[in-house]
Amino acid sequence: MKIVIAPDSFKESLPSDQVARAIQSGFQSIFPKAEYHLLPIADGGEGTVQAFVSAHGGKVESISVTGPLGLPVDAKIAFSNDGETAFIEMAEACGLHLVPLDHRNPLNTTSFGVGELMLHAVNQGASELIIGVGGSSTNDGGVGMAAALGFEFFDVERKAVKGAGKDLFNIASMSDSSRDRRLDLVNITVAADVENPLTGNNGATYIYGPQKGLPEDMLDEMDKAMCRFYQMAGNYLGMDVSCLPGSGAGGGIGAGLVLFTGAKLKKGIELMLEHLKVKEICKDADIVIVGEGKMDRQTIFGKAPSGVAKCAPPKAKVIAICGSVGEGSEVLYDHGFDAIFPTIPAILPIENILGGAFKNIESTSRNVAALLR
């Protein structure tokens, strides 16, 4: 029996490689002689840097950048063996996990540190950047990132605006005269973990704002501010990016990277599937196991579990093991999934659930394996 285990990370709880090991441990107690293939995966969110390094080799270093709340944080960046390609993970600089629960509000967070990571890569001689843009705490449309790259933004009184989410309400004009023009010579690919457009009911603000702490009564106002900003910036730079699939990724930084740096948007999961050769490994699998922290109707929109499920052969059972199951998850049964199993064992404080993730995943996996036996 061949079992492929290809989970994403459980956000703020367990990285994808440990999730894979927990699933394997549970299954091995029932199927000790099975052939296991562990493929920790990412879709542009947390774990993207490590997944790319696992596929390519290379080196990982840590530098100090501006964090989501303006304070310094240590962020990892990876380089290929030849130094030509840099792998950047937005969540390292402004991830949701970097903001305490009682301080979460994308009006107050910035993507400035992402721009600093990009400049560090260029300073090190990289000619290609691959940027994963999932797992962020921001909804600033990438203004913070652009400010770090030298773009300037002003309010109606021509006072400089730095680039937190709330600054979108005040930006009236911009200048690109001081931008770092070395980026014109760098190929930039955005690994987007979602397909959402920038604005509207399915855009960055409405879909992801609440989970980042944006008050419900601010959704419409924030979405309109994002729209106004991109109309102004798009007119200034001669490009409309607001309707591109994936432009809403990372609180709108997907759109920002395309508009301000000429980046190309690509589904993060497609990049990962290609680099990790997932389809080839899955072609003769009997069981394919996927997972992430929460699975709901958004899972089919470019998320890792859905991408891996498409690689499974028709005869294989596709099993999802996740932290929790959200609204609309039943749609997954129409997209290649055979069963979905949450791992939360009881009503517990969130810190207990997050801290016990490995054990809960392992226990659930053993129960699933026992059922399949």
N, C-alpha and C positions, 0 to 999 in steps of 0.2 A: 504494500500500500504506500503510495506517495502522497505526502501531505505538504502543501506549500503554505507557509505562515507569513503573511505580508500585511501587518497592521501599521497604521499611522500611530503617532503618539496619543496618549490620553492627556489632553491639555492641562497644564498646571499640576500634573500628577505623576506621569511616568513616560519616559522617552520611548520611542518606537522599538529600540533594540531590547529594552527590558520587557515591554509588552509581549514581544515575540517569544522571549525566553519563558515568560510566565505561561503563555499558551502552550508552548512545547512541553513544559513540565507537567501541566495538567493532562495533556494528551498521552504523554509517554507512560503515565501510570496505568493507562488502559491499553495503549498500543505501543508496547516497548520495542517492537521489532520493525515499526514503520520507518520509511525513508523520509526524513524531514529536511525541508529547505526553508531557511529563515531569511526573509527579505524585508527587513525594517524599511519602511517607506515614508515618504512625505509628499505633500502636494503643493508646496510653496510656503507652508506654515512652519511651526516649530519642528526642528529635526532635519530641515532641508539641507543645511550645511553638512551635517554629519552623514546624511544619506549620499550626497554627492561625493564626499571624500571616500566613503566606503566603496563607491563605484569606480572612482578614478585614482585613488591614492592622493598624495599631496600632503600639504602641511596646514595645520590650524594654528592661528595665533590670536591673541586677545589684546584689544586696545581700548583705551578709555574714550568714550564718546558721550554726547549729551543724551541723557535718558528722557523718557516720555514726560516727566514732570520738570525737566530742566536741570536736574542734578546729574553728575557723572555716573555712568555705569560701565562695567567691563563687558565688551561685546566681542564675540568670536567672529573671525573671518577666515576663510580657507582659500588656499591657492593651489592650483594644479602643480604637478611636479616640475613643469617647465616655467612656471611663474606667469604664463600668458593669460590664464583664466582665473578670475576671482569669484568665489561663491559667497554671496551675502544673504543673510537671513534678516529680514526686517524685524522680526520678533526679538532678535538679539539686542537691538537698539531701543525699540519702543513697544515691546510685547506686553500683552495684557498682564502677564505674570509679574511684570516689573512694577505694577501699580497696586498698592494695598486696596483691599475691598472697599474700605470706607472713603477712598480718594478717587474712585473710578468715575470719570466723566470726560468724554472725548472733547468737551469744550476746552479743557485745560491741558490736554496732551499734545505733543508735537512729534513729527517725524524727522526733526533736525539731525538726529544721530545717524539716520540712514544715509543722508548726504555726506556726513563725515566719513562713514565707512567707504563710500564710493570714492571719495577723494584719497583716502589712504590707499585703496587699491591702485588708483592711477599713479600715485606717488611711488608705489612699489614696482611700477612698470607693466601692470596688467593691461592688455589690449582688448580683453573681453570680460564683461561682467554678467553673471547670472544672478538675478535677485529674486529670492522668494519673498512674497509680500503677504503672507497669511499671519494670523495670530496677533494682530496689532491691537493696541489700546487707543488708536488714533482715528479721527475722522476729519483730518485737516486738508484733505484733497492733495496731499503731497507738498503743500506750501512750505512746511518746515524743511523738508528735504531740499526743495528748490532754493530756499534761502541759504542753506549751507553751501550750495553750489555757486552762490554768487548772485542769484536773482534778487531783485529788490522789490518790495511791495509797500504801498503807501495808502494812507487813509485820505479822506477828502481834504484834509489840511496839509497834505504832503508829508506827514510824519511817518517814519519807518514803522512797519509792522513786522513782527518776527515770524509768526506762523503757527500758533496753536489753533485748535479748532475754532475757538470763539473769534479769532481774527478774521475769519471768512466774512463775518458780518460787516466789517469795517473797511476791507480792502477796496479801493476805488481805482487804483492805477498801479502800474508796474514798470520795471526797467530790466533789460537783460544786458546792459552795457558792461556790467562787471562779472558776468558769468564766467566760469572756468571753461575756456574754449578747448582745452585738451580733450574734453568729453566728446567733441565732434569726431575725434579719431578713434573712439572706443565703441565696439559693438556691445550693445546692452540688450539682454533678453530678460523679460519679466516673467517669472514663474508664478502665475496667478492661481490661487487655490479655489477661486469661484469664477462664475461666468457673469455675475451681475453687472449691469450697466452702472454708470456713475450716479444718476439721480432717478427719481420716480419711485413708485410703490415697491419696485423690486431692486432699488438701488442701494448704495452703501449705507445711507443714513437710516432708512426705514427698516432694512433687513438686519443690519448688524449694530446700529447705534444703541438699541436697548441693552444688548448683552455687554456693551462696553460702559454702560452707566449713564447713557443719555436719557434724561427724563422724557416720558411719553409726550408731554405737552410741548416739547421742543422739536419734535421730529419734523413737523411741517416747516417751521421757521429755519431749521438747520438745512433741510433739503433745498429750500429756496435760496439760501445763502450760497450753498455749493453751486447751484445752477447759475446764479448771477456772477460768481467769481469766474467760472469757466467760460461764460459768455465773454466777459472782459478779457481774460487771458487768451482765449481762443482767437478773438478778434486781433489782439496785439501780435500774436505769433502766427496767425493765418492758418489755424487748424482747429477743426471740431473733433474732439475725442470722446465726448460725453456718452455716445451711444455704442461705443466699442464693447463687445463682450469681454468682461474682465476689467473694465475701466473702474468699476466700483471696488475692486479688491484692495485690501489694506486701507480701508477708510478713504478710498479715492486716490491712493498713491499710484495705482495702476494707470489711471488717466494722467497723473502728474509726470510719471516717468516717460510716457509716450510724448506728451506735449513739451516738456522741458528738456528732454535729453534725446528724443528721437528713438526711444527704445521700442522693441517689438514685443507685443503681448503674446504669450503662449500659455496654454494650460499647464500648470505645474505638474499635474499628474502625468501628462503626456511626456514631459521631459524625463520624469523619473522612470516611467515604464520603459522608455527607450534606453536610458543609460543603464538600468539594472537588468535589462533583457527579461522582463517579467513574463512576456507572452511566450518566449521560448521555454522558460523554466516550467511554466504552467501547462504546457501543451499535452502532457500525459499524466497530469495530476488526478488523483481520485478525490481529494478534498482540498479546497482552497479556503483558507481562513483569513478574514479581513477584520478590521476594527478601527475604532477611534473613540474619543471620549463621549461624544453624543451623536446619535444618528437620528435624523428626521428627514423631512421632505427636501431639505437643502442638500442632502448627501448626494443626490443624483446630479447636482450642478457642479461638476468638476472636482468633487472630493475624492480622496484616495480610495476609499472602499469601493466606490462605484467604478473607478477606473480599473482596479484590479479584478473586480468581478467580470468585466468585459473580456479579460484575458483568459478566463477559465474555459476549458473545453466543455462541450455540451453534456458529457457524461459525469462531470465532476459536481459534487455537492459544494455549494458556496455558502459558508457559514459566517455570520457576523457576530463578533463578540465586542460589546461596547460598554461604556460606563453607564449610559442611560439612553432611553428611547424617547424621542420627542414627537411632537405633533406631525402627523402626515407620514410617519415612517412606513405605513402600509404600502405606499407607492413603490417601495424598494422591491417588493415581491414581483413587480412587473418589469424589473430591470436586472434580473439575473440572480437575485438572492433567494436561497431556499429557506433560511431561518435566521432570526435575529435574537440574540440573547444578551440582556443587560446584566451587569455584574454587581450592582449595588445590592448588598445582602439585607439591609434593613434601614429604617428611618433613623439616621444618625447625623450628628453634626458634620458639616462639610469637611472639617479638618480630619475627622476620623475616616471619612470615605476616601479622601485623597491620599492619606497616609497608608491606608490598607489596600491600595490598588493592586499591588503585585499578588498578594494573597487572594484577593477577590477574583482577579482574572484567572489565576491558577485553579481555584476551586470551581469556578464556572466552567472552565475548559474541561476539567475532569468530568463534570456532570454531562457536558455535551458529548464527550467521547464515549461515556458509558451508554448514552442513548443511542449513538451511532453503532456501537458494538452489537 
